[in-house]
Amino acid sequence: SNLCALEIEACNNPHLNLRVDYQGECKQQNQCPTLCTQQYDPVCGADGKTYGNSCELGVASCNNPQLNLKIAYKGACNFPQQQT
């Protein structure tokens, strides 16, 4: 709860490598899921990328909130073929 307590804990447990990350109260970090099933049930993201399933898109969305990533539609993304 304060710097003195942190220093005592760091001294008593050097293997933990405790240090001050920033001044102030700790902020809760968003934890994104890291594991998804391997079941292939593709979805097309609003970014035009095909994701293996909705969980994989959810992980990408959580890790990149600035993208505001949503499912565009179920199934692989279809791109019109360019005519040459």
Gaussian input, Z-matrix of N, CA and C with variables (Angstrom, degrees):
# hf/3-21g

backbone

0 1
 N
 C     1     B1
 C     2     B2     1     A1
 N     3     B3     2     A2     1     D1
 C     4     B4     3     A3     2     D2
 C     5     B5     4     A4     3     D3
 N     6     B6     5     A5     4     D4
 C     7     B7     6     A6     5     D5
 C     8     B8     7     A7     6     D6
 N     9     B9     8     A8     7     D7
 C    10    B10     9     A9     8     D8
 C    11    B11    10    A10     9     D9
 N    12    B12    11    A11    10    D10
 C    13    B13    12    A12    11    D11
 C    14    B14    13    A13    12    D12
 N    15    B15    14    A14    13    D13
 C    16    B16    15    A15    14    D14
 C    17    B17    16    A16    15    D15
 N    18    B18    17    A17    16    D16
 C    19    B19    18    A18    17    D17
 C    20    B20    19    A19    18    D18
 N    21    B21    20    A20    19    D19
 C    22    B22    21    A21    20    D20
 C    23    B23    22    A22    21    D21
 N    24    B24    23    A23    22    D22
 C    25    B25    24    A24    23    D23
 C    26    B26    25    A25    24    D24
 N    27    B27    26    A26    25    D25
 C    28    B28    27    A27    26    D26
 C    29    B29    28    A28    27    D27
 N    30    B30    29    A29    28    D28
 C    31    B31    30    A30    29    D29
 C    32    B32    31    A31    30    D30
 N    33    B33    32    A32    31    D31
 C    34    B34    33    A33    32    D32
 C    35    B35    34    A34    33    D33
 N    36    B36    35    A35    34    D34
 C    37    B37    36    A36    35    D35
 C    38    B38    37    A37    36    D36
 N    39    B39    38    A38    37    D37
 C    40    B40    39    A39    38    D38
 C    41    B41    40    A40    39    D39
 N    42    B42    41    A41    40    D40
 C    43    B43    42    A42    41    D41
 C    44    B44    43    A43    42    D42
 N    45    B45    44    A44    43    D43
 C    46    B46    45    A45    44    D44
 C    47    B47    46    A46    45    D45
 N    48    B48    47    A47    46    D46
 C    49    B49    48    A48    47    D47
 C    50    B50    49    A49    48    D48
 N    51    B51    50    A50    49    D49
 C    52    B52    51    A51    50    D50
 C    53    B53    52    A52    51    D51
 N    54    B54    53    A53    52    D52
 C    55    B55    54    A54    53    D53
 C    56    B56    55    A55    54    D54
 N    57    B57    56    A56    55    D55
 C    58    B58    57    A57    56    D56
 C    59    B59    58    A58    57    D57
 N    60    B60    59    A59    58    D58
 C    61    B61    60    A60    59    D59
 C    62    B62    61    A61    60    D60
 N    63    B63    62    A62    61    D61
 C    64    B64    63    A63    62    D62
 C    65    B65    64    A64    63    D63
 N    66    B66    65    A65    64    D64
 C    67    B67    66    A66    65    D65
 C    68    B68    67    A67    66    D66
 N    69    B69    68    A68    67    D67
 C    70    B70    69    A69    68    D68
 C    71    B71    70    A70    69    D69
 N    72    B72    71    A71    70    D70
 C    73    B73    72    A72    71    D71
 C    74    B74    73    A73    72    D72
 N    75    B75    74    A74    73    D73
 C    76    B76    75    A75    74    D74
 C    77    B77    76    A76    75    D75
 N    78    B78    77    A77    76    D76
 C    79    B79    78    A78    77    D77
 C    80    B80    79    A79    78    D78
 N    81    B81    80    A80    79    D79
 C    82    B82    81    A81    80    D80
 C    83    B83    82    A82    81    D81
 N    84    B84    83    A83    82    D82
 C    85    B85    84    A84    83    D83
 C    86    B86    85    A85    84    D84
 N    87    B87    86    A86    85    D85
 C    88    B88    87    A87    86    D86
 C    89    B89    88    A88    87    D87
 N    90    B90    89    A89    88    D88
 C    91    B91    90    A90    89    D89
 C    92    B92    91    A91    90    D90
 N    93    B93    92    A92    91    D91
 C    94    B94    93    A93    92    D92
 C    95    B95    94    A94    93    D93
 N    96    B96    95    A95    94    D94
 C    97    B97    96    A96    95    D95
 C    98    B98    97    A97    96    D96
 N    99    B99    98    A98    97    D97
 C   100   B100    99    A99    98    D98
 C   101   B101   100   A100    99    D99
 N   102   B102   101   A101   100   D100
 C   103   B103   102   A102   101   D101
 C   104   B104   103   A103   102   D102
 N   105   B105   104   A104   103   D103
 C   106   B106   105   A105   104   D104
 C   107   B107   106   A106   105   D105
 N   108   B108   107   A107   106   D106
 C   109   B109   108   A108   107   D107
 C   110   B110   109   A109   108   D108
 N   111   B111   110   A110   109   D109
 C   112   B112   111   A111   110   D110
 C   113   B113   112   A112   111   D111
 N   114   B114   113   A113   112   D112
 C   115   B115   114   A114   113   D113
 C   116   B116   115   A115   114   D114
 N   117   B117   116   A116   115   D115
 C   118   B118   117   A117   116   D116
 C   119   B119   118   A118   117   D117
 N   120   B120   119   A119   118   D118
 C   121   B121   120   A120   119   D119
 C   122   B122   121   A121   120   D120
 N   123   B123   122   A122   121   D121
 C   124   B124   123   A123   122   D122
 C   125   B125   124   A124   123   D123
 N   126   B126   125   A125   124   D124
 C   127   B127   126   A126   125   D125
 C   128   B128   127   A127   126   D126
 N   129   B129   128   A128   127   D127
 C   130   B130   129   A129   128   D128
 C   131   B131   130   A130   129   D129
 N   132   B132   131   A131   130   D130
 C   133   B133   132   A132   131   D131
 C   134   B134   133   A133   132   D132
 N   135   B135   134   A134   133   D133
 C   136   B136   135   A135   134   D134
 C   137   B137   136   A136   135   D135
 N   138   B138   137   A137   136   D136
 C   139   B139   138   A138   137   D137
 C   140   B140   139   A139   138   D138
 N   141   B141   140   A140   139   D139
 C   142   B142   141   A141   140   D140
 C   143   B143   142   A142   141   D141
 N   144   B144   143   A143   142   D142
 C   145   B145   144   A144   143   D143
 C   146   B146   145   A145   144   D144
 N   147   B147   146   A146   145   D145
 C   148   B148   147   A147   146   D146
 C   149   B149   148   A148   147   D147
 N   150   B150   149   A149   148   D148
 C   151   B151   150   A150   149   D149
 C   152   B152   151   A151   150   D150
 N   153   B153   152   A152   151   D151
 C   154   B154   153   A153   152   D152
 C   155   B155   154   A154   153   D153
 N   156   B156   155   A155   154   D154
 C   157   B157   156   A156   155   D155
 C   158   B158   157   A157   156   D156
 N   159   B159   158   A158   157   D157
 C   160   B160   159   A159   158   D158
 C   161   B161   160   A160   159   D159
 N   162   B162   161   A161   160   D160
 C   163   B163   162   A162   161   D161
 C   164   B164   163   A163   162   D162
 N   165   B165   164   A164   163   D163
 C   166   B166   165   A165   164   D164
 C   167   B167   166   A166   165   D165
 N   168   B168   167   A167   166   D166
 C   169   B169   168   A168   167   D167
 C   170   B170   169   A169   168   D168
 N   171   B171   170   A170   169   D169
 C   172   B172   171   A171   170   D170
 C   173   B173   172   A172   171   D171
 N   174   B174   173   A173   172   D172
 C   175   B175   174   A174   173   D173
 C   176   B176   175   A175   174   D174
 N   177   B177   176   A176   175   D175
 C   178   B178   177   A177   176   D176
 C   179   B179   178   A178   177   D177
 N   180   B180   179   A179   178   D178
 C   181   B181   180   A180   179   D179
 C   182   B182   181   A181   180   D180
 N   183   B183   182   A182   181   D181
 C   184   B184   183   A183   182   D182
 C   185   B185   184   A184   183   D183
 N   186   B186   185   A185   184   D184
 C   187   B187   186   A186   185   D185
 C   188   B188   187   A187   186   D186
 N   189   B189   188   A188   187   D187
 C   190   B190   189   A189   188   D188
 C   191   B191   190   A190   189   D189
 N   192   B192   191   A191   190   D190
 C   193   B193   192   A192   191   D191
 C   194   B194   193   A193   192   D192
 N   195   B195   194   A194   193   D193
 C   196   B196   195   A195   194   D194
 C   197   B197   196   A196   195   D195
 N   198   B198   197   A197   196   D196
 C   199   B199   198   A198   197   D197
 C   200   B200   199   A199   198   D198
 N   201   B201   200   A200   199   D199
 C   202   B202   201   A201   200   D200
 C   203   B203   202   A202   201   D201
 N   204   B204   203   A203   202   D202
 C   205   B205   204   A204   203   D203
 C   206   B206   205   A205   204   D204
 N   207   B207   206   A206   205   D205
 C   208   B208   207   A207   206   D206
 C   209   B209   208   A208   207   D207
 N   210   B210   209   A209   208   D208
 C   211   B211   210   A210   209   D209
 C   212   B212   211   A211   210   D210
 N   213   B213   212   A212   211   D211
 C   214   B214   213   A213   212   D212
 C   215   B215   214   A214   213   D213
 N   216   B216   215   A215   214   D214
 C   217   B217   216   A216   215   D215
 C   218   B218   217   A217   216   D216
 N   219   B219   218   A218   217   D217
 C   220   B220   219   A219   218   D218
 C   221   B221   220   A220   219   D219
 N   222   B222   221   A221   220   D220
 C   223   B223   222   A222   221   D221
 C   224   B224   223   A223   222   D222
 N   225   B225   224   A224   223   D223
 C   226   B226   225   A225   224   D224
 C   227   B227   226   A226   225   D225
 N   228   B228   227   A227   226   D226
 C   229   B229   228   A228   227   D227
 C   230   B230   229   A229   228   D228
 N   231   B231   230   A230   229   D229
 C   232   B232   231   A231   230   D230
 C   233   B233   232   A232   231   D231
 N   234   B234   233   A233   232   D232
 C   235   B235   234   A234   233   D233
 C   236   B236   235   A235   234   D234
 N   237   B237   236   A236   235   D235
 C   238   B238   237   A237   236   D236
 C   239   B239   238   A238   237   D237
 N   240   B240   239   A239   238   D238
 C   241   B241   240   A240   239   D239
 C   242   B242   241   A241   240   D240
 N   243   B243   242   A242   241   D241
 C   244   B244   243   A243   242   D242
 C   245   B245   244   A244   243   D243
 N   246   B246   245   A245   244   D244
 C   247   B247   246   A246   245   D245
 C   248   B248   247   A247   246   D246
 N   249   B249   248   A248   247   D247
 C   250   B250   249   A249   248   D248
 C   251   B251   250   A250   249   D249

   B1=1.4479
   B2=1.5198
   B3=1.3607
   B4=1.4600
   B5=1.5228
   B6=1.3171
   B7=1.4615
   B8=1.5264
   B9=1.3231
   B10=1.4619
   B11=1.5337
   B12=1.3198
   B13=1.4659
   B14=1.5292
   B15=1.3209
   B16=1.4655
   B17=1.5244
   B18=1.3293
   B19=1.4656
   B20=1.5267
   B21=1.3201
   B22=1.4677
   B23=1.5238
   B24=1.3272
   B25=1.4689
   B26=1.5237
   B27=1.3256
   B28=1.4654
   B29=1.5251
   B30=1.3062
   B31=1.4674
   B32=1.5278
   B33=1.3257
   B34=1.4645
   B35=1.5243
   B36=1.3291
   B37=1.4696
   B38=1.5253
   B39=1.3278
   B40=1.4690
   B41=1.5313
   B42=1.3251
   B43=1.4696
   B44=1.5313
   B45=1.3245
   B46=1.4675
   B47=1.5266
   B48=1.3433
   B49=1.4669
   B50=1.5347
   B51=1.3234
   B52=1.4679
   B53=1.5192
   B54=1.3380
   B55=1.4584
   B56=1.5247
   B57=1.3118
   B58=1.4655
   B59=1.5235
   B60=1.3140
   B61=1.4634
   B62=1.5257
   B63=1.3235
   B64=1.4613
   B65=1.5190
   B66=1.3206
   B67=1.4592
   B68=1.5243
   B69=1.3086
   B70=1.4562
   B71=1.5166
   B72=1.3256
   B73=1.4556
   B74=1.5202
   B75=1.3221
   B76=1.4669
   B77=1.5233
   B78=1.3080
   B79=1.4593
   B80=1.5137
   B81=1.3171
   B82=1.4554
   B83=1.5211
   B84=1.3226
   B85=1.4573
   B86=1.5172
   B87=1.3206
   B88=1.4555
   B89=1.5092
   B90=1.2991
   B91=1.4489
   B92=1.5145
   B93=1.3063
   B94=1.4542
   B95=1.5185
   B96=1.3290
   B97=1.4635
   B98=1.5251
   B99=1.3110
   B100=1.4605
   B101=1.5164
   B102=1.3138
   B103=1.4566
   B104=1.5193
   B105=1.3135
   B106=1.4591
   B107=1.5225
   B108=1.3043
   B109=1.4603
   B110=1.5234
   B111=1.3027
   B112=1.4605
   B113=1.5300
   B114=1.3324
   B115=1.4631
   B116=1.5233
   B117=1.3318
   B118=1.4619
   B119=1.5186
   B120=1.2970
   B121=1.4635
   B122=1.5248
   B123=1.3523
   B124=1.4607
   B125=1.5236
   B126=1.3222
   B127=1.4607
   B128=1.5197
   B129=1.3114
   B130=1.4571
   B131=1.5223
   B132=1.3240
   B133=1.4567
   B134=1.5129
   B135=1.3153
   B136=1.4630
   B137=1.5258
   B138=1.3457
   B139=1.4653
   B140=1.5266
   B141=1.3500
   B142=1.4590
   B143=1.5142
   B144=1.3319
   B145=1.4631
   B146=1.5200
   B147=1.3330
   B148=1.4540
   B149=1.5210
   B150=1.3254
   B151=1.4592
   B152=1.5187
   B153=1.3349
   B154=1.4608
   B155=1.5121
   B156=1.3134
   B157=1.4640
   B158=1.5319
   B159=1.3098
   B160=1.4676
   B161=1.5250
   B162=1.3281
   B163=1.4664
   B164=1.5208
   B165=1.3256
   B166=1.4639
   B167=1.5279
   B168=1.3241
   B169=1.4635
   B170=1.5282
   B171=1.3283
   B172=1.4595
   B173=1.5190
   B174=1.3309
   B175=1.4624
   B176=1.5266
   B177=1.3359
   B178=1.4692
   B179=1.5285
   B180=1.3189
   B181=1.4579
   B182=1.5280
   B183=1.3136
   B184=1.4663
   B185=1.5258
   B186=1.3288
   B187=1.4637
   B188=1.5252
   B189=1.3316
   B190=1.4670
   B191=1.5226
   B192=1.3399
   B193=1.4658
   B194=1.5236
   B195=1.3247
   B196=1.4580
   B197=1.5300
   B198=1.3352
   B199=1.4702
   B200=1.5206
   B201=1.3465
   B202=1.4610
   B203=1.5260
   B204=1.3252
   B205=1.4566
   B206=1.5187
   B207=1.3149
   B208=1.4651
   B209=1.5221
   B210=1.3293
   B211=1.4617
   B212=1.5218
   B213=1.3310
   B214=1.4658
   B215=1.5293
   B216=1.3390
   B217=1.4615
   B218=1.5162
   B219=1.3372
   B220=1.4626
   B221=1.5123
   B222=1.3196
   B223=1.4565
   B224=1.5159
   B225=1.3295
   B226=1.4616
   B227=1.5198
   B228=1.3163
   B229=1.4634
   B230=1.5252
   B231=1.3011
   B232=1.4628
   B233=1.5148
   B234=1.3129
   B235=1.4561
   B236=1.5178
   B237=1.3209
   B238=1.4667
   B239=1.5240
   B240=1.3151
   B241=1.4560
   B242=1.5126
   B243=1.3207
   B244=1.4573
   B245=1.5203
   B246=1.3058
   B247=1.4610
   B248=1.5138
   B249=1.3229
   B250=1.4610
   B251=1.4952
   A1=111.72
   A2=116.65
   A3=118.89
   A4=109.44
   A5=115.96
   A6=121.62
   A7=111.80
   A8=117.65
   A9=121.19
   A10=110.50
   A11=116.76
   A12=120.82
   A13=110.68
   A14=116.85
   A15=120.86
   A16=110.52
   A17=116.77
   A18=120.67
   A19=111.65
   A20=117.80
   A21=121.49
   A22=109.79
   A23=116.58
   A24=121.09
   A25=110.69
   A26=117.65
   A27=121.86
   A28=110.53
   A29=117.19
   A30=121.63
   A31=110.95
   A32=116.55
   A33=121.22
   A34=112.99
   A35=117.44
   A36=122.04
   A37=110.57
   A38=118.43
   A39=120.14
   A40=113.49
   A41=117.00
   A42=120.28
   A43=112.64
   A44=117.85
   A45=120.99
   A46=112.66
   A47=116.54
   A48=121.51
   A49=111.60
   A50=116.30
   A51=121.38
   A52=110.54
   A53=115.79
   A54=121.20
   A55=108.79
   A56=115.87
   A57=121.11
   A58=107.71
   A59=116.05
   A60=120.77
   A61=109.81
   A62=116.82
   A63=122.97
   A64=108.06
   A65=117.57
   A66=122.87
   A67=109.10
   A68=116.87
   A69=121.32
   A70=111.13
   A71=114.34
   A72=120.11
   A73=110.55
   A74=114.38
   A75=119.65
   A76=109.22
   A77=114.72
   A78=121.07
   A79=108.21
   A80=115.53
   A81=119.67
   A82=109.02
   A83=115.83
   A84=120.51
   A85=109.24
   A86=115.21
   A87=118.96
   A88=107.75
   A89=116.22
   A90=120.06
   A91=108.23
   A92=115.18
   A93=121.05
   A94=109.36
   A95=116.84
   A96=118.68
   A97=109.56
   A98=116.33
   A99=119.87
   A100=112.19
   A101=117.48
   A102=120.60
   A103=110.98
   A104=115.41
   A105=122.29
   A106=107.80
   A107=116.50
   A108=119.15
   A109=109.02
   A110=116.23
   A111=121.32
   A112=111.55
   A113=116.72
   A114=120.22
   A115=109.66
   A116=115.49
   A117=120.01
   A118=108.89
   A119=115.74
   A120=123.89
   A121=105.11
   A122=116.48
   A123=121.25
   A124=114.70
   A125=113.22
   A126=121.53
   A127=107.43
   A128=115.40
   A129=121.11
   A130=107.83
   A131=115.48
   A132=120.44
   A133=111.35
   A134=115.46
   A135=120.83
   A136=111.40
   A137=116.86
   A138=121.22
   A139=112.22
   A140=116.91
   A141=120.90
   A142=114.37
   A143=117.69
   A144=121.55
   A145=110.22
   A146=115.57
   A147=121.01
   A148=108.82
   A149=116.21
   A150=122.94
   A151=108.19
   A152=116.35
   A153=121.77
   A154=113.81
   A155=117.28
   A156=122.18
   A157=108.01
   A158=115.87
   A159=119.47
   A160=111.85
   A161=117.72
   A162=120.32
   A163=110.15
   A164=118.02
   A165=121.28
   A166=110.98
   A167=116.80
   A168=119.88
   A169=109.76
   A170=116.79
   A171=120.93
   A172=112.47
   A173=117.01
   A174=121.22
   A175=109.63
   A176=116.74
   A177=120.67
   A178=110.31
   A179=116.84
   A180=121.49
   A181=111.22
   A182=116.81
   A183=121.67
   A184=110.91
   A185=116.93
   A186=121.22
   A187=112.97
   A188=117.18
   A189=122.03
   A190=109.90
   A191=118.44
   A192=120.59
   A193=113.53
   A194=117.32
   A195=120.43
   A196=111.92
   A197=117.63
   A198=120.78
   A199=112.65
   A200=117.13
   A201=121.14
   A202=109.99
   A203=115.88
   A204=123.53
   A205=111.87
   A206=116.23
   A207=123.75
   A208=108.92
   A209=116.12
   A210=120.84
   A211=108.19
   A212=116.39
   A213=120.95
   A214=109.00
   A215=115.59
   A216=121.37
   A217=109.81
   A218=115.66
   A219=120.96
   A220=109.16
   A221=116.02
   A222=121.87
   A223=110.34
   A224=114.53
   A225=120.37
   A226=110.20
   A227=115.86
   A228=120.46
   A229=109.07
   A230=115.63
   A231=121.37
   A232=108.20
   A233=115.52
   A234=120.35
   A235=108.34
   A236=117.37
   A237=118.67
   A238=110.02
   A239=115.78
   A240=119.89
   A241=109.47
   A242=115.44
   A243=119.79
   A244=109.07
   A245=115.41
   A246=119.57
   A247=108.36
   A248=115.64
   A249=119.46
   A250=110.90
   D1=-12.21
   D2=174.95
   D3=-150.82
   D4=172.15
   D5=-175.47
   D6=-61.58
   D7=-39.96
   D8=-179.82
   D9=-61.43
   D10=-44.76
   D11=179.35
   D12=-63.11
   D13=-38.95
   D14=178.33
   D15=-64.23
   D16=-44.64
   D17=-179.70
   D18=-63.48
   D19=-39.25
   D20=177.40
   D21=-63.98
   D22=-46.65
   D23=179.61
   D24=-62.35
   D25=-41.40
   D26=178.92
   D27=-64.32
   D28=-39.01
   D29=179.41
   D30=-67.60
   D31=-41.29
   D32=-179.05
   D33=-75.17
   D34=-19.98
   D35=-176.96
   D36=-135.23
   D37=66.42
   D38=-175.96
   D39=-61.24
   D40=-25.72
   D41=179.69
   D42=-67.21
   D43=-17.59
   D44=179.59
   D45=-80.94
   D46=-16.13
   D47=179.13
   D48=53.05
   D49=48.38
   D50=-178.89
   D51=-72.95
   D52=143.07
   D53=178.91
   D54=-156.98
   D55=164.91
   D56=175.92
   D57=-78.48
   D58=124.10
   D59=178.00
   D60=-87.52
   D61=-42.68
   D62=175.89
   D63=-162.55
   D64=160.24
   D65=179.29
   D66=-78.46
   D67=141.62
   D68=177.22
   D69=112.32
   D70=-179.85
   D71=-179.25
   D72=-69.56
   D73=150.17
   D74=176.76
   D75=-68.00
   D76=141.57
   D77=177.76
   D78=-107.04
   D79=139.17
   D80=179.15
   D81=-69.62
   D82=130.81
   D83=178.90
   D84=-93.14
   D85=142.35
   D86=173.46
   D87=-71.17
   D88=132.05
   D89=178.11
   D90=-110.07
   D91=118.31
   D92=179.24
   D93=-86.22
   D94=144.80
   D95=174.71
   D96=-62.28
   D97=149.28
   D98=-179.11
   D99=-118.46
   D100=-15.29
   D101=-178.12
   D102=-115.56
   D103=133.00
   D104=174.54
   D105=-129.32
   D106=157.98
   D107=175.58
   D108=-67.58
   D109=159.37
   D110=178.83
   D111=-88.78
   D112=3.78
   D113=-179.89
   D114=-62.68
   D115=125.78
   D116=-179.00
   D117=-86.98
   D118=110.10
   D119=178.17
   D120=-142.81
   D121=74.66
   D122=-167.22
   D123=-59.92
   D124=147.62
   D125=172.83
   D126=-133.61
   D127=149.22
   D128=177.82
   D129=-98.97
   D130=122.91
   D131=178.77
   D132=-80.94
   D133=158.16
   D134=177.93
   D135=-62.71
   D136=-13.25
   D137=177.36
   D138=-87.63
   D139=2.95
   D140=178.56
   D141=83.65
   D142=6.39
   D143=179.46
   D144=-100.70
   D145=143.88
   D146=175.24
   D147=-88.71
   D148=129.43
   D149=176.93
   D150=-110.10
   D151=145.38
   D152=-175.84
   D153=-60.12
   D154=-30.21
   D155=174.91
   D156=-164.46
   D157=174.53
   D158=-175.78
   D159=-66.02
   D160=-28.05
   D161=177.15
   D162=-64.16
   D163=-44.35
   D164=179.65
   D165=-61.59
   D166=-39.17
   D167=176.18
   D168=-65.60
   D169=-39.81
   D170=178.66
   D171=-61.54
   D172=-39.98
   D173=177.59
   D174=-64.48
   D175=-45.53
   D176=178.89
   D177=-61.24
   D178=-40.31
   D179=179.46
   D180=-65.62
   D181=-42.51
   D182=-179.93
   D183=-65.20
   D184=-40.65
   D185=-178.66
   D186=-76.18
   D187=-16.71
   D188=-178.64
   D189=-134.39
   D190=64.06
   D191=-174.28
   D192=-60.26
   D193=-24.78
   D194=-179.88
   D195=-65.11
   D196=-19.78
   D197=-179.75
   D198=-78.92
   D199=-17.96
   D200=-177.00
   D201=49.77
   D202=48.74
   D203=-172.74
   D204=-74.01
   D205=128.24
   D206=178.64
   D207=-131.53
   D208=165.65
   D209=174.19
   D210=-78.46
   D211=123.32
   D212=176.56
   D213=-77.85
   D214=-45.73
   D215=175.94
   D216=-166.70
   D217=161.94
   D218=177.71
   D219=-76.38
   D220=143.02
   D221=-178.27
   D222=103.53
   D223=166.36
   D224=179.61
   D225=-65.42
   D226=150.83
   D227=177.54
   D228=-66.84
   D229=135.72
   D230=177.53
   D231=-108.50
   D232=130.46
   D233=178.05
   D234=-117.50
   D235=132.93
   D236=177.53
   D237=-63.30
   D238=139.16
   D239=178.74
   D240=-73.43
   D241=137.97
   D242=179.02
   D243=-78.96
   D244=136.87
   D245=176.88
   D246=-89.22
   D247=137.34
   D248=179.08
   D249=-110.63

